[in-house]
Structure formats: C-alpha cells, structure tokens
Amino acid sequence: MKANVIKASLVGSALLSLVLVGHAPAADYQHSLKVDQMNFSWSVNADSLAVRLSAPTTGWVAIGFNPTEMMKDANIVIGCVKDGKAELSDDFGSGPTTHMPDDKRGGANNVTLVDGSEAGNITTLEFSIPLNSGDANDGVINPAADTKVMLAYGPDRDSFKMKHQFAKTITVNLASGAQK
C-alpha cells in the first residue's frame, strides 16, 4: 500500500514537471523597444533572430525587415492568435502596399513559431527567423548593420488581409539595440 502511494506521488510529480516545462515562460530577450503602443523585443543568436511582438489588438501583429519602399522587398512575418492557436505567415513585400507568402513566390516558410497568446486585448507572438535563410524572398539580416524595421498591427480581426491600424518604420542596430 505504501509503495503504491509513493509510486502515485512520483508519477504525479513527473506529470506536474512536464506540465510546468511545457508552459515555461519564454527566455528573456537581449533588447526591447516600445514603439507607440507596440512592443518589440529580440535577441540575436548565432544564426537566428528571436522575436517577441505585442500590441493592443486581438487581430494580427507584424514585423518586416529592410523594406526599400514602404513594404516593398521586406521580409515580413505576420501572425495572429485564432481560436487560441497562434498562426504565422512568412511573407515578402511584393509591392509598396502589398505582400504575399514566400511559399507562393517559390520560396519557403522559414519562420519558427515559439509561442502566441491573447490576454486582455493584447496579442503577443514569439518566433525565430534565420538571419540568412538562403531564400531569395527573405534577404539577409545583418545584426551589426542598421536595419529598417517595420512594425504594424491590424484591427481586432484575425485576417491578414485587413489593413493595419498602426504602422511605423524605425531604424535599429539589432546587435546593440540602438535605435537611430
């Protein structure tokens, strides 16, 4: 009897540990900026960029790197939390005001979803992208150079086709965190 109680206790502890590890908070980020009401946090890792975006919406949030004219030529990551599940799209700025998924342009989805949530009308997404995916639709992100970063979020609808209600482009050195 005593052995069964001990076994049950050990099994319960192991299951609790698995649950806690599965829901562990994301790692701290090296840098963070608040741009109006949108938060952008990131860490430069060996060959990738870990990103956390949050904004006051229950719709989509997005980031784009190195546009040439408005959204044109940008490596864009757009995502939302729909029915409790995070969704991301790896897009390319196909024109000044248009974008489309990389995989519809002969590229690949190179974004790795880490986590996503909605709480108190705030959408938060965490993901990582390679600094150099080799995909012509992505371009190379050089953390040591100044990088044009587009931040945006949409209205309270989980549709990537909805126009943004906030958009701003900043220049930042991803390695140092310095905003220009």
Disulfide bonds with the S-S distance in Angstrom:
none
